[in-house]
Amino acid sequence: MFGVRDEFRRAQLAIAALFCFLGFQYATWASRLPAIKARLDLTEAELGLLLMACGAGAAASFPLVAVLMKRLGSRRLALLSAVCLSLLLLALSVAPNYPVALAVICCDGIAVGSLNVAMNAQGAALEVTYGRTAMAKLHATFSAGSLFAALLASGMNMVTPAVAAHFGVAAVLLLLLVGLTRSGLLTEDPQAQEKSRRKLTLPSRVTIWMGLAMVFGTVTEGAMNDWSALYMKDVVDAAPSLAPMGIAVVSVMMVLARIFADGWRSRWGDGRIVRVGGAVAGAGLALALLAGGVVPTLIGFACVGLGVAAVTPCVYVAAAGQGTDALALVAAMGTTGLLAGPAVIGFIASAGSLVWGMGAVAASAVLVSLCATRIRWPGLAEAEPDPSVLT
């Protein structure tokens, strides 16, 4: 028994390192956007297009990722994507002009999409292999990676303003992390991998509902990240020092909820967690919009962080149970929601007001619950995912 527990911890740490890796890599280049903008002499519109290129690359990677998962397997695809992401940091730091930077960021998005699917496949397989919930904690390490990247960026800025030096140090750390992760990842079954190569399936109705739940969940999460501070400032009339507290409350609640969510999943099941979570997020935010004021707003934002924290981990596990094609499609739809959501909320706010925009966020959270009712959520004990979850 001790040996099995030890193997589980080893695999869990290795897979968690992939989630941490992705958060660290993304936050590293995002933290130096002002320096990249200045070095390449970009306009605000060009910078916005640069940001969209990453999301577009990730969203468009679905067909390629589905093929690579079947040919390489989740372990090799995760390692290959991680190495590419490390090298793309170096490429971005020395990009001579805007078109080259745009191409690098688009490739970064494709690699992000590949690693996202591969690491979630590993996480889902970890749960099934050892019969224990773990996905929520794995997603929490993504936030930890972002935090470490922010601390490194701050430290490197104190030493040198050179982006190349910063990204060089970050790339070395990432490659070391890949090396330490390699031996602990779950391996593929060659027979299952060969079987998965022969499969060519269209998305099932359940897969579409999973994708919609992921879209609405990531729209809620992304919109809160982008619009909460402005809502605090322009609508609630919060003091400048309090305006950033909106995103801080959401982020802290999400991390805390993901730390404990695996226990909730074991006790109540993924379906109930997603349904109740979406309802809590939507109702909490709606009541905050009606009440107004700083304190009610922060309480409503906390409800959003608490409610949506477990949505993506649970949906990824369910999608992995449908096979690699379903997992890749759901991941791509989630990326699309994360990319398009804040812009859609902006259009709604422009046509009406930011209150209406945040109302749409609340509605999106409720739609997560409605979509969750159309998904069959197998319990961990009875889960029998497609063997291609690793391939």
One Martini backbone bead per residue (centre of mass of N, CA, C, O) as a GRO file, in nm:
protein
  391
    1MET     BB    1   0.058   0.063  -0.020
    2PHE     BB    2   0.297   0.253   0.000
    3GLY     BB    3   0.386   0.223  -0.295
    4VAL     BB    4   0.132   0.345  -0.423
    5ARG     BB    5   0.144   0.617  -0.279
    6ASP     BB    6   0.422   0.694  -0.388
    7GLU     BB    7   0.348   0.687  -0.689
    8PHE     BB    8   0.131   0.901  -0.677
    9ARG     BB    9   0.306   1.138  -0.575
   10ARG     BB   10   0.505   1.136  -0.807
   11ALA     BB   11   0.301   1.187  -1.034
   12GLN     BB   12   0.168   1.440  -0.916
   13LEU     BB   13   0.423   1.619  -0.919
   14ALA     BB   14   0.483   1.600  -1.220
   15ILE     BB   15   0.210   1.716  -1.320
   16ALA     BB   16   0.218   1.977  -1.156
   17ALA     BB   17   0.467   2.087  -1.306
   18LEU     BB   18   0.315   2.144  -1.570
   19PHE     BB   19   0.122   2.356  -1.459
   20CYS     BB   20   0.340   2.542  -1.351
   21PHE     BB   21   0.483   2.586  -1.618
   22LEU     BB   22   0.252   2.729  -1.771
   23GLY     BB   23   0.219   2.966  -1.575
   24PHE     BB   24   0.512   3.066  -1.594
   25GLN     BB   25   0.541   3.114  -1.899
   26TYR     BB   26   0.309   3.312  -1.941
   27ALA     BB   27   0.385   3.524  -1.716
   28THR     BB   28   0.662   3.601  -1.824
   29TRP     BB   29   0.578   3.745  -2.094
   30ALA     BB   30   0.345   3.918  -1.979
   31SER     BB   31   0.529   4.090  -1.776
   32ARG     BB   32   0.697   4.210  -2.056
   33LEU     BB   33   0.516   4.382  -2.248
   34PRO     BB   34   0.624   4.672  -2.218
   35ALA     BB   35   0.909   4.602  -2.327
   36ILE     BB   36   0.820   4.486  -2.598
   37LYS     BB   37   0.672   4.735  -2.697
   38ALA     BB   38   0.922   4.923  -2.690
   39ARG     BB   39   1.123   4.759  -2.869
   40LEU     BB   40   0.900   4.738  -3.122
   41ASP     BB   41   0.708   4.981  -3.143
   42LEU     BB   42   0.407   4.956  -3.037
   43THR     BB   43   0.087   4.960  -3.052
   44GLU     BB   44  -0.206   4.892  -2.904
   45ALA     BB   45  -0.316   4.721  -3.138
   46GLU     BB   46  -0.066   4.538  -3.173
   47LEU     BB   47  -0.072   4.425  -2.887
   48GLY     BB   48  -0.354   4.301  -2.905
   49LEU     BB   49  -0.282   4.107  -3.141
   50LEU     BB   50  -0.064   3.955  -2.989
   51LEU     BB   51  -0.254   3.836  -2.775
   52MET     BB   52  -0.452   3.697  -2.978
   53ALA     BB   53  -0.248   3.500  -3.110
   54CYS     BB   54  -0.229   3.303  -2.876
   55GLY     BB   55  -0.529   3.225  -2.856
   56ALA     BB   56  -0.564   3.143  -3.154
   57GLY     BB   57  -0.356   2.917  -3.155
   58ALA     BB   58  -0.494   2.746  -2.935
   59ALA     BB   59  -0.778   2.722  -3.071
   60ALA     BB   60  -0.652   2.605  -3.357
   61SER     BB   61  -0.505   2.327  -3.239
   62PHE     BB   62  -0.701   2.086  -3.234
   63PRO     BB   63  -0.626   1.904  -3.480
   64LEU     BB   64  -0.325   1.871  -3.406
   65VAL     BB   65  -0.355   1.760  -3.117
   66ALA     BB   66  -0.516   1.506  -3.184
   67VAL     BB   67  -0.288   1.379  -3.351
   68LEU     BB   68  -0.051   1.395  -3.145
   69MET     BB   69  -0.182   1.226  -2.923
   70LYS     BB   70  -0.190   0.962  -3.099
   71ARG     BB   71   0.122   0.952  -3.180
   72LEU     BB   72   0.269   1.033  -2.889
   73GLY     BB   73   0.123   1.109  -2.649
   74SER     BB   74   0.106   1.275  -2.351
   75ARG     BB   75   0.399   1.262  -2.256
   76ARG     BB   76   0.551   1.352  -2.517
   77LEU     BB   77   0.384   1.607  -2.570
   78ALA     BB   78   0.451   1.753  -2.308
   79LEU     BB   79   0.760   1.764  -2.345
   80LEU     BB   80   0.768   1.899  -2.623
   81SER     BB   81   0.604   2.154  -2.547
   82ALA     BB   82   0.791   2.251  -2.320
   83VAL     BB   83   1.042   2.295  -2.490
   84CYS     BB   84   0.916   2.495  -2.688
   85LEU     BB   85   0.836   2.711  -2.476
   86SER     BB   86   1.123   2.772  -2.387
   87LEU     BB   87   1.232   2.861  -2.672
   88LEU     BB   88   1.016   3.085  -2.730
   89LEU     BB   89   1.122   3.284  -2.527
   90LEU     BB   90   1.389   3.338  -2.672
   91ALA     BB   91   1.265   3.427  -2.941
   92LEU     BB   92   1.109   3.674  -2.829
   93SER     BB   93   1.361   3.832  -2.712
   94VAL     BB   94   1.489   3.842  -3.039
   95ALA     BB   95   1.283   3.974  -3.198
   96PRO     BB   96   1.316   4.207  -3.463
   97ASN     BB   97   0.996   4.208  -3.514
   98TYR     BB   98   0.659   4.194  -3.538
   99PRO     BB   99   0.608   3.947  -3.725
  100VAL     BB  100   0.785   3.755  -3.561
  101ALA     BB  101   0.638   3.786  -3.291
  102LEU     BB  102   0.367   3.685  -3.399
  103ALA     BB  103   0.466   3.400  -3.474
  104VAL     BB  104   0.569   3.316  -3.196
  105ILE     BB  105   0.297   3.350  -3.042
  106CYS     BB  106   0.138   3.151  -3.211
  107CYS     BB  107   0.318   2.908  -3.141
  108ASP     BB  108   0.268   2.931  -2.840
  109GLY     BB  109  -0.034   2.865  -2.854
  110ILE     BB  110   0.001   2.578  -2.968
  111ALA     BB  111   0.174   2.474  -2.731
  112VAL     BB  112  -0.034   2.531  -2.514
  113GLY     BB  113  -0.255   2.346  -2.627
  114SER     BB  114  -0.086   2.087  -2.604
  115LEU     BB  115  -0.021   2.096  -2.298
  116ASN     BB  116  -0.308   2.117  -2.192
  117VAL     BB  117  -0.403   1.840  -2.290
  118ALA     BB  118  -0.175   1.656  -2.180
  119MET     BB  119  -0.196   1.732  -1.873
  120ASN     BB  120  -0.500   1.657  -1.843
  121ALA     BB  121  -0.465   1.363  -1.922
  122GLN     BB  122  -0.277   1.296  -1.690
  123GLY     BB  123  -0.470   1.378  -1.461
  124ALA     BB  124  -0.701   1.182  -1.532
  125ALA     BB  125  -0.527   0.922  -1.516
  126LEU     BB  126  -0.448   0.948  -1.222
  127GLU     BB  127  -0.730   0.909  -1.103
  128VAL     BB  128  -0.788   0.628  -1.229
  129THR     BB  129  -0.535   0.465  -1.146
  130TYR     BB  130  -0.573   0.554  -0.813
  131GLY     BB  131  -0.861   0.650  -0.712
  132ARG     BB  132  -0.809   0.978  -0.709
  133THR     BB  133  -0.837   1.299  -0.640
  134ALA     BB  134  -0.645   1.591  -0.826
  135MET     BB  135  -0.716   1.823  -1.036
  136ALA     BB  136  -0.753   2.081  -0.866
  137LYS     BB  137  -0.463   2.100  -0.758
  138LEU     BB  138  -0.330   2.120  -1.033
  139HIS     BB  139  -0.465   2.395  -1.106
  140ALA     BB  140  -0.338   2.553  -0.868
  141THR     BB  141  -0.037   2.543  -0.981
  142PHE     BB  142  -0.071   2.751  -1.201
  143SER     BB  143  -0.084   2.994  -1.007
  144ALA     BB  144   0.193   2.944  -0.882
  145GLY     BB  145   0.353   2.991  -1.143
  146SER     BB  146   0.268   3.287  -1.178
  147LEU     BB  147   0.392   3.386  -0.914
  148PHE     BB  148   0.687   3.309  -0.971
  149ALA     BB  149   0.713   3.485  -1.225
  150ALA     BB  150   0.664   3.757  -1.086
  151LEU     BB  151   0.908   3.739  -0.894
  152LEU     BB  152   1.124   3.712  -1.113
  153ALA     BB  153   1.061   3.974  -1.265
  154SER     BB  154   1.122   4.160  -1.028
  155GLY     BB  155   1.416   4.069  -0.982
  156MET     BB  156   1.528   4.120  -1.272
  157ASN     BB  157   1.463   4.426  -1.280
  158MET     BB  158   1.676   4.492  -1.053
  159VAL     BB  159   1.922   4.393  -1.231
  160THR     BB  160   1.773   4.396  -1.530
  161PRO     BB  161   1.604   4.515  -1.833
  162ALA     BB  162   1.661   4.262  -1.989
  163VAL     BB  163   1.480   4.032  -2.158
  164ALA     BB  164   1.686   3.815  -2.237
  165ALA     BB  165   1.783   3.752  -1.950
  166HIS     BB  166   1.515   3.673  -1.828
  167PHE     BB  167   1.435   3.448  -2.039
  168GLY     BB  168   1.689   3.279  -1.996
  169VAL     BB  169   1.639   3.202  -1.703
  170ALA     BB  170   1.355   3.086  -1.746
  171ALA     BB  171   1.436   2.862  -1.949
  172VAL     BB  172   1.622   2.708  -1.761
  173LEU     BB  173   1.411   2.645  -1.545
  174LEU     BB  174   1.216   2.493  -1.735
  175LEU     BB  175   1.414   2.270  -1.829
  176LEU     BB  176   1.463   2.158  -1.548
  177LEU     BB  177   1.167   2.084  -1.496
  178VAL     BB  178   1.146   1.880  -1.724
  179GLY     BB  179   1.366   1.688  -1.622
  180LEU     BB  180   1.219   1.628  -1.344
  181THR     BB  181   0.941   1.526  -1.478
  182ARG     BB  182   0.983   1.288  -1.679
  183SER     BB  183   0.985   1.023  -1.482
  184GLY     BB  184   0.679   1.076  -1.348
  185LEU     BB  185   0.520   1.018  -1.581
  186LEU     BB  186   0.285   0.872  -1.751
  187THR     BB  187   0.246   0.589  -1.938
  188GLU     BB  188   0.192   0.416  -2.225
  189ASP     BB  189  -0.011   0.204  -2.410
  190PRO     BB  190   0.063   0.070  -2.708
  191GLN     BB  191  -0.213  -0.061  -2.777
  192ALA     BB  192  -0.388   0.188  -2.718
  193GLN     BB  193  -0.242   0.375  -2.915
  194GLU     BB  194  -0.304   0.214  -3.173
  195LYS     BB  195  -0.614   0.226  -3.138
  196SER     BB  196  -0.641   0.544  -3.142
  197ARG     BB  197  -0.541   0.587  -3.438
  198ARG     BB  198  -0.810   0.448  -3.570
  199LYS     BB  199  -0.972   0.675  -3.467
  200LEU     BB  200  -1.284   0.845  -3.591
  201THR     BB  201  -1.460   1.103  -3.431
  202LEU     BB  202  -1.740   1.258  -3.349
  203PRO     BB  203  -1.898   1.465  -3.164
  204SER     BB  204  -2.082   1.438  -2.904
  205ARG     BB  205  -2.331   1.556  -2.716
  206VAL     BB  206  -2.170   1.553  -2.453
  207THR     BB  207  -1.924   1.708  -2.559
  208ILE     BB  208  -2.073   1.969  -2.623
  209TRP     BB  209  -2.162   2.025  -2.333
  210MET     BB  210  -1.878   2.042  -2.223
  211GLY     BB  211  -1.786   2.276  -2.401
  212LEU     BB  212  -1.998   2.479  -2.300
  213ALA     BB  213  -1.918   2.472  -2.003
  214MET     BB  214  -1.632   2.574  -2.061
  215VAL     BB  215  -1.700   2.838  -2.194
  216PHE     BB  216  -1.866   2.967  -1.960
  217GLY     BB  217  -1.642   2.938  -1.749
  218THR     BB  218  -1.419   3.108  -1.902
  219VAL     BB  219  -1.580   3.363  -1.935
  220THR     BB  220  -1.607   3.421  -1.636
  221GLU     BB  221  -1.307   3.421  -1.562
  222GLY     BB  222  -1.200   3.628  -1.774
  223ALA     BB  223  -1.388   3.868  -1.705
  224MET     BB  224  -1.296   3.904  -1.413
  225ASN     BB  225  -1.000   3.971  -1.479
  226ASP     BB  226  -1.071   4.230  -1.678
  227TRP     BB  227  -1.341   4.387  -1.514
  228SER     BB  228  -1.333   4.424  -1.199
  229ALA     BB  229  -1.168   4.686  -1.160
  230LEU     BB  230  -1.351   4.872  -1.330
  231TYR     BB  231  -1.606   4.825  -1.167
  232MET     BB  232  -1.498   4.932  -0.899
  233LYS     BB  233  -1.437   5.221  -1.010
  234ASP     BB  234  -1.700   5.308  -1.198
  235VAL     BB  235  -1.948   5.184  -1.020
  236VAL     BB  236  -1.861   5.168  -0.703
  237ASP     BB  237  -1.641   5.384  -0.619
  238ALA     BB  238  -1.368   5.294  -0.554
  239ALA     BB  239  -1.080   5.313  -0.439
  240PRO     BB  240  -0.781   5.279  -0.588
  241SER     BB  241  -0.679   5.068  -0.368
  242LEU     BB  242  -0.949   4.873  -0.416
  243ALA     BB  243  -0.980   4.787  -0.715
  244PRO     BB  244  -0.781   4.526  -0.716
  245MET     BB  245  -0.955   4.345  -0.515
  246GLY     BB  246  -1.129   4.190  -0.708
  247ILE     BB  247  -0.915   3.996  -0.834
  248ALA     BB  248  -0.800   3.900  -0.565
  249VAL     BB  249  -1.052   3.757  -0.460
  250VAL     BB  250  -1.091   3.562  -0.690
  251SER     BB  251  -0.810   3.425  -0.681
  252VAL     BB  252  -0.806   3.328  -0.388
  253MET     BB  253  -1.066   3.157  -0.403
  254MET     BB  254  -0.969   2.966  -0.625
  255VAL     BB  255  -0.726   2.845  -0.484
  256LEU     BB  256  -0.867   2.745  -0.228
  257ALA     BB  257  -1.081   2.570  -0.370
  258ARG     BB  258  -0.875   2.382  -0.522
  259ILE     BB  259  -0.749   2.258  -0.269
  260PHE     BB  260  -1.049   2.136  -0.167
  261ALA     BB  261  -1.211   2.008  -0.416
  262ASP     BB  262  -1.132   1.707  -0.410
  263GLY     BB  263  -1.293   1.645  -0.156
  264TRP     BB  264  -1.568   1.727  -0.268
  265ARG     BB  265  -1.572   1.526  -0.503
  266SER     BB  266  -1.563   1.267  -0.327
  267ARG     BB  267  -1.832   1.338  -0.171
  268TRP     BB  268  -2.037   1.469  -0.423
  269GLY     BB  269  -1.930   1.515  -0.696
  270ASP     BB  270  -1.889   1.672  -0.995
  271GLY     BB  271  -2.176   1.756  -1.076
  272ARG     BB  272  -2.253   1.907  -0.814
  273ILE     BB  273  -2.020   2.107  -0.811
  274VAL     BB  274  -2.091   2.248  -1.081
  275ARG     BB  275  -2.384   2.325  -1.032
  276VAL     BB  276  -2.346   2.480  -0.766
  277GLY     BB  277  -2.117   2.668  -0.854
  278GLY     BB  278  -2.268   2.820  -1.078
  279ALA     BB  279  -2.497   2.923  -0.893
  280VAL     BB  280  -2.324   3.079  -0.692
  281ALA     BB  281  -2.191   3.270  -0.892
  282GLY     BB  282  -2.447   3.392  -1.023
  283ALA     BB  283  -2.603   3.481  -0.765
  284GLY     BB  284  -2.383   3.644  -0.624
  285LEU     BB  285  -2.338   3.852  -0.852
  286ALA     BB  286  -2.629   3.952  -0.887
  287LEU     BB  287  -2.666   4.059  -0.596
  288ALA     BB  288  -2.431   4.260  -0.612
  289LEU     BB  289  -2.548   4.434  -0.842
  290LEU     BB  290  -2.805   4.517  -0.682
  291ALA     BB  291  -2.670   4.634  -0.419
  292GLY     BB  292  -2.399   4.735  -0.410
  293GLY     BB  293  -2.103   4.817  -0.322
  294VAL     BB  294  -1.813   4.703  -0.201
  295VAL     BB  295  -1.880   4.459  -0.019
  296PRO     BB  296  -2.089   4.309  -0.199
  297THR     BB  297  -1.899   4.285  -0.440
  298LEU     BB  298  -1.677   4.114  -0.303
  299ILE     BB  299  -1.867   3.882  -0.232
  300GLY     BB  300  -1.951   3.818  -0.521
  301PHE     BB  301  -1.662   3.759  -0.625
  302ALA     BB  302  -1.614   3.525  -0.429
  303CYS     BB  303  -1.836   3.345  -0.548
  304VAL     BB  304  -1.704   3.310  -0.819
  305GLY     BB  305  -1.439   3.180  -0.733
  306LEU     BB  306  -1.576   2.942  -0.585
  307GLY     BB  307  -1.766   2.832  -0.820
  308VAL     BB  308  -1.541   2.807  -1.074
  309ALA     BB  309  -1.289   2.644  -0.980
  310ALA     BB  310  -1.406   2.333  -1.058
  311VAL     BB  311  -1.493   2.328  -1.354
  312THR     BB  312  -1.243   2.260  -1.530
  313PRO     BB  313  -1.145   2.002  -1.389
  314CYS     BB  314  -1.411   1.838  -1.427
  315VAL     BB  315  -1.438   1.861  -1.738
  316TYR     BB  316  -1.169   1.733  -1.811
  317VAL     BB  317  -1.230   1.458  -1.692
  318ALA     BB  318  -1.483   1.400  -1.862
  319ALA     BB  319  -1.345   1.432  -2.142
  320ALA     BB  320  -1.131   1.208  -2.108
  321GLY     BB  321  -1.355   0.980  -2.100
  322GLN     BB  322  -1.404   1.032  -2.434
  323GLY     BB  323  -1.122   1.113  -2.525
  324THR     BB  324  -0.898   1.293  -2.716
  325ASP     BB  325  -1.092   1.451  -2.897
  326ALA     BB  326  -1.265   1.567  -2.670
  327LEU     BB  327  -1.038   1.706  -2.512
  328ALA     BB  328  -0.940   1.893  -2.738
  329LEU     BB  329  -1.210   2.038  -2.790
  330VAL     BB  330  -1.264   2.145  -2.505
  331ALA     BB  331  -1.002   2.306  -2.481
  332ALA     BB  332  -1.056   2.493  -2.725
  333MET     BB  333  -1.323   2.611  -2.616
  334GLY     BB  334  -1.200   2.732  -2.361
  335THR     BB  335  -1.005   2.924  -2.503
  336THR     BB  336  -1.221   3.081  -2.654
  337GLY     BB  337  -1.365   3.189  -2.403
  338LEU     BB  338  -1.117   3.334  -2.282
  339LEU     BB  339  -1.079   3.519  -2.535
  340ALA     BB  340  -1.388   3.627  -2.598
  341GLY     BB  341  -1.532   3.712  -2.339
  342PRO     BB  342  -1.420   4.000  -2.271
  343ALA     BB  343  -1.514   4.122  -2.543
  344VAL     BB  344  -1.817   4.073  -2.511
  345ILE     BB  345  -1.848   4.237  -2.253
  346GLY     BB  346  -1.756   4.500  -2.386
  347PHE     BB  347  -1.991   4.524  -2.587
  348ILE     BB  348  -2.215   4.532  -2.377
  349ALA     BB  349  -2.109   4.781  -2.227
  350SER     BB  350  -2.124   4.973  -2.474
  351ALA     BB  351  -2.437   4.935  -2.525
  352GLY     BB  352  -2.477   4.995  -2.213
  353SER     BB  353  -2.322   4.859  -1.941
  354LEU     BB  354  -2.127   4.718  -1.698
  355VAL     BB  355  -2.362   4.589  -1.554
  356TRP     BB  356  -2.454   4.422  -1.797
  357GLY     BB  357  -2.190   4.275  -1.837
  358MET     BB  358  -2.190   4.137  -1.552
  359GLY     BB  359  -2.461   4.001  -1.599
  360ALA     BB  360  -2.349   3.811  -1.819
  361VAL     BB  361  -2.161   3.662  -1.628
  362ALA     BB  362  -2.380   3.547  -1.447
  363ALA     BB  363  -2.523   3.393  -1.676
  364SER     BB  364  -2.282   3.213  -1.749
  365ALA     BB  365  -2.273   3.063  -1.479
  366VAL     BB  366  -2.556   2.939  -1.501
  367LEU     BB  367  -2.500   2.782  -1.768
  368VAL     BB  368  -2.317   2.578  -1.643
  369SER     BB  369  -2.538   2.432  -1.481
  370LEU     BB  370  -2.715   2.355  -1.723
  371CYS     BB  371  -2.502   2.187  -1.872
  372ALA     BB  372  -2.445   1.984  -1.636
  373THR     BB  373  -2.730   1.836  -1.666
  374ARG     BB  374  -2.625   1.700  -1.961
  375ILE     BB  375  -2.413   1.542  -1.792
  376ARG     BB  376  -2.235   1.253  -1.740
  377TRP     BB  377  -2.110   1.181  -1.410
  378PRO     BB  378  -1.874   0.987  -1.321
  379GLY     BB  379  -1.754   0.813  -1.091
  380LEU     BB  380  -1.451   0.721  -0.992
  381ALA     BB  381  -1.512   0.412  -0.955
  382GLU     BB  382  -1.667   0.398  -1.257
  383ALA     BB  383  -1.444   0.491  -1.425
  384GLU     BB  384  -1.391   0.436  -1.799
  385PRO     BB  385  -1.180   0.546  -1.988
  386ASP     BB  386  -1.037   0.601  -2.250
  387PRO     BB  387  -0.725   0.476  -2.334
  388SER     BB  388  -0.650   0.755  -2.495
  389VAL     BB  389  -0.590   0.954  -2.257
  390LEU     BB  390  -0.269   0.898  -2.300
  391THR     BB  391  -0.287   0.910  -2.635
   0.00000   0.00000   0.00000
